[in-house]
Amino acid sequence: MWLSYLFFSTMAWRSIQARLGVIQGSKYHPCFNIKSDGNTKGVVFFMHGLGDMGMGWAQLFAMQAHPNVRYVFPSANHMPVTLNMGMDMPSWFDIKNLSHDDNDRYDKAGLNEAATNITEIVDGILAEENLTRKELVLGGFSQGGALAYHTAFNHFDEIGGLLIMSSWLCDSETVLSKYKNGKQLPGPISHHHGDIDPMVPHFMAVESTNELKKLTSNDESLFKFTTYKGLEHSSCDEEMKDADLFISRSLDLSNDKTEL
């Protein structure tokens, strides 16, 4: 039985490897891509954190990829980051410090520019697949999650889902003002966070998203904040399983999972 499972897992992984590639000419290169099997029901567009690139997340999501979903993992361009003494590294926008009370802790113009760029790339991919924004899960880890929030709340009227890991909502008071005045949130949100995260403290994530709980009347089908005990600024198997369930619900998938 174990040998049969190993054989099946190896074959499934080779199938995914055959679909794993790089989108040429992307504004954020290398932009890693796991193609669907040709019958695309949805797109997952996921952005990495500060100093990282898309490949690691592509490999992680590949282990639980749905054959009817296209996964895209862009890599941020290099830029000097004030937080790290001006060191040049992959970053979606400049971060000046991690102070919770400093409203000028990140480059808002750079964040807005990145959100506009991501919107254009996402819309292009959806057009290629003949899909709408309702068939998109937009997400990210840490800085990438902050960009996902900002992109969805400033550019999207509807979306399949928002998948946020170890991150925060930038400028929540301004960004959420239109929703406080009656506008509907673009789609369901699943926010994941470790309780001992030293980079983006748990309390910071909770405080920045408290208004989302109020706007959704604590309805977890609309906004769910999940805490992982003992998790630092990273991911874990339990979180990835939860992410996969959220993707399945958001894209209305059924029994099309590649078993590994």
Summary of the structure (lengths in Angstrom):
residues: 260
radius of gyration: 17.8
end to end distance: 14.2
largest distance: 58.5
contacts: 865
relative contact order: 0.14
helix: 40%
strand: 20%
